[in-house]
Amino acid sequence: MSTLEELRKGELFLDASALEQSLAASFTLIEEGSRISGSFAYLEPIRRLRERGGEVKELRFDQTLVRVYGGSAVATYRYTKSWNEAGVRHREQGWSSDVFELRDDGAWLLILRHRGR
């Protein structure tokens, strides 16, 4: 699914504008027991990290499996991410499940991301 790769690139380059194209306005992120609702709530920290000079050094999606169910799709994968923020290096890895919805124009929109370590 090319949409998944575009999302990976947007997150890797902290390109909130590119990510916004593939996110539903009602996008929900569930990560480490917390929930973020709305695409703005997800994108704004990415914009701020970029403005502060943060940089993602690595973002890999491995063991990717995508299943399409008519107008919905689910992608599961193992992710590895490392980034620098304010001179401190961070690293995380875990599993992700992304749920997509097919728009009338043929584009896939990410509506839900659930990540856990």
N, C-alpha and C positions, 0 to 999 in steps of 0.2 A: 504494500500500500504506500504509494508515494506521499500521501498526506502525513504519515508517521515520520518519514524521513525529513519532510519540510519542518515539522514540529521539532524534531531533534536539532536541525540546523538553527532554527530560531532560538532555541534554548541555549545552544552552544555559543552562538554569537550575541546573546543577550539582545536579540532583535525583537522587541515587543510588537513593533508594527507588523512584522511578518507573522508572528504568532497569532496576532489578533484576527488575521484573515481566516484562520482555521479553527477558531474557538467560538462556540455558541455564547451568546450574551449571558445565558444562564449556566455557563460552565461551572462545575463543582470539582474541587480537589479535596481528596481525603488522604491525609498523610500523617503518620505518626500520631494517630488519635485525634487530630484536629481537622476541621472542615473549613474550607474557604469557598464561598459562594459568589458567583459573578465573575465574568472575565476581567473586569477592572481590578478586583481584589487580587487576582493572580498576576496580572500584567504589571501593576504599579511597582511591586518590589523588584521586578526584573529591570524596569526602567531606572529605578533609583540605584540599583547595584551598578548598572552601566555608567550612570552619571558620576558615581563615586570612584570610578576607575576599576571596578571589579572585573575579573576576567575568568571565564570558564576555560580551563586547560584541557579537559577531556570530558567527553560525554559519549558513551557507547551504549547501544541497545543490542544485546546478544540474545540468542535463543528465542528469536521472535516468532510468534505464531499468530496469524491473523485469520479469523473466521468471519465470514459474511453471512448474515441472516436477512436476506431481502434488503430493506432500507436501513439496517443496523449492522454494525461490525464491532467485533471485540478483538483488540490486539493485546497480547500478553508478552512480556519480555523481561529479561534481567537487565538492569541498568547500572552503569558505573559512572560517577560524576566526580570531578575534582575541580575546585575553583579557588581563586585568591580573592580575598576581600580585606581591605585595610592591612595588607601585609601578612595576613594569616591564611595559611593554606587549609582548605577543608576538603573532605572526601566522604562520599557516601555511596552505598550500593544497596541494591535490593531488587524487589520484583514490582512490576507495574502492570496494571490492567487499565487499558484505555477503551472507552466506549464511544463509538462514532454514530452519527446519524447522517443519512444521505439527503441532501437538499434536492429540491426540484430541478435545479440547474446542473445536477450531477456532481457537485462538490461534496466532500465529506467534512463534517464539522465534529470536532471533539466536544463531547458533552459532559464526560466524567472521566477523571483520572484517579485511580486508587493506588497509592504507593506504600510499600512497607518494606522494612529491612529484614 
